[in-house]
Amino acid sequence: MSLQDDLSAVRRNLDELTRKVERLEQRAARQKPSTTAAGPDPSRMVTVPDTPYDSSLWTDSDDEGLGARDRHAP
């Protein structure tokens, strides 16, 4: 392909992309706006305390990606 052919192909693709974006924008403009665009439901929010976790919670856990403490990688 010559440079001229490449430029013509790029221009065709760009024109097609422009048409598709315009159609998408038109479709989006016709959509009804959501009536439930409010923020999160406060009743579902969970408060995370600032106090440190009890270290005994992690006693039997593996280090993620490192495996168990008492075993070696194969």
Distance bins in CASP14 RR format, pairs under 12 A and 6 or more apart:
PFRMAT RR
TARGET T0000
AUTHOR 0000-0000-0000
RMODE 2
METHOD distances of the structure
MODEL  1
1 7 0 0 0 0 1 0 0 0 0 0 0
1 8 0 0 0 0 1 0 0 0 0 0 0
1 9 1 0 0 1 0 0 0 0 0 0 0
1 10 0 0 0 0 0 1 0 0 0 0 0
2 8 0 0 0 0 1 0 0 0 0 0 0
2 9 0 0 0 0 0 1 0 0 0 0 0
3 9 0 0 0 0 0 1 0 0 0 0 0
3 10 0 0 0 0 0 1 0 0 0 0 0
4 10 0 0 0 0 0 1 0 0 0 0 0
4 11 0 0 0 0 0 1 0 0 0 0 0
5 11 0 0 0 0 0 1 0 0 0 0 0
5 12 0 0 0 0 0 1 0 0 0 0 0
6 12 0 0 0 0 0 1 0 0 0 0 0
6 13 0 0 0 0 0 1 0 0 0 0 0
7 13 0 0 0 0 0 1 0 0 0 0 0
7 14 0 0 0 0 0 1 0 0 0 0 0
8 14 0 0 0 0 0 1 0 0 0 0 0
8 15 0 0 0 0 0 1 0 0 0 0 0
9 15 0 0 0 0 0 1 0 0 0 0 0
9 16 0 0 0 0 0 1 0 0 0 0 0
10 16 0 0 0 0 0 1 0 0 0 0 0
10 17 0 0 0 0 0 1 0 0 0 0 0
11 17 0 0 0 0 0 1 0 0 0 0 0
11 18 0 0 0 0 0 1 0 0 0 0 0
12 18 0 0 0 0 0 1 0 0 0 0 0
12 19 0 0 0 0 0 1 0 0 0 0 0
13 19 0 0 0 0 0 1 0 0 0 0 0
13 20 0 0 0 0 0 1 0 0 0 0 0
14 20 0 0 0 0 0 1 0 0 0 0 0
14 21 0 0 0 0 0 1 0 0 0 0 0
15 21 0 0 0 0 0 1 0 0 0 0 0
15 22 0 0 0 0 0 1 0 0 0 0 0
16 22 0 0 0 0 0 1 0 0 0 0 0
16 23 0 0 0 0 0 1 0 0 0 0 0
17 23 0 0 0 0 0 1 0 0 0 0 0
17 24 0 0 0 0 0 1 0 0 0 0 0
18 24 0 0 0 0 0 1 0 0 0 0 0
18 25 0 0 0 0 0 1 0 0 0 0 0
19 25 0 0 0 0 0 1 0 0 0 0 0
19 26 0 0 0 0 0 1 0 0 0 0 0
20 26 0 0 0 0 0 1 0 0 0 0 0
20 27 0 0 0 0 0 1 0 0 0 0 0
21 27 0 0 0 0 0 1 0 0 0 0 0
21 28 0 0 0 0 0 1 0 0 0 0 0
22 28 0 0 0 0 0 1 0 0 0 0 0
22 29 0 0 0 0 0 1 0 0 0 0 0
23 29 0 0 0 0 0 1 0 0 0 0 0
23 30 0 0 0 0 0 1 0 0 0 0 0
24 30 0 0 0 0 0 1 0 0 0 0 0
24 31 0 0 0 0 0 1 0 0 0 0 0
25 31 0 0 0 0 0 1 0 0 0 0 0
39 45 0 0 0 0 0 1 0 0 0 0 0
40 46 0 0 0 0 0 1 0 0 0 0 0
52 58 0 0 0 0 0 1 0 0 0 0 0
53 59 0 0 0 0 0 1 0 0 0 0 0
53 61 0 0 0 0 0 1 0 0 0 0 0
55 61 0 0 0 0 0 1 0 0 0 0 0
58 64 0 0 0 0 0 1 0 0 0 0 0
58 69 0 0 0 0 0 1 0 0 0 0 0
59 69 0 0 0 0 0 1 0 0 0 0 0
60 68 0 0 0 0 1 0 0 0 0 0 0
60 69 0 0 0 0 1 0 0 0 0 0 0
60 70 0 0 0 0 0 1 0 0 0 0 0
61 67 0 0 0 0 1 0 0 0 0 0 0
61 68 0 0 0 0 1 0 0 0 0 0 0
61 69 0 0 0 0 1 0 0 0 0 0 0
62 68 1 0 1 0 0 0 0 0 0 0 0
62 69 1 0 0 1 0 0 0 0 0 0 0
62 70 0 0 0 0 0 1 0 0 0 0 0
62 71 0 0 0 0 1 0 0 0 0 0 0
63 69 1 0 0 1 0 0 0 0 0 0 0
63 70 0 0 0 0 0 1 0 0 0 0 0
63 71 0 0 0 0 0 1 0 0 0 0 0
63 73 0 0 0 0 0 1 0 0 0 0 0
65 73 0 0 0 0 1 0 0 0 0 0 0
66 72 0 0 0 0 0 1 0 0 0 0 0
66 73 0 0 0 0 1 0 0 0 0 0 0
67 73 1 0 0 1 0 0 0 0 0 0 0
67 74 0 0 0 0 0 1 0 0 0 0 0
END
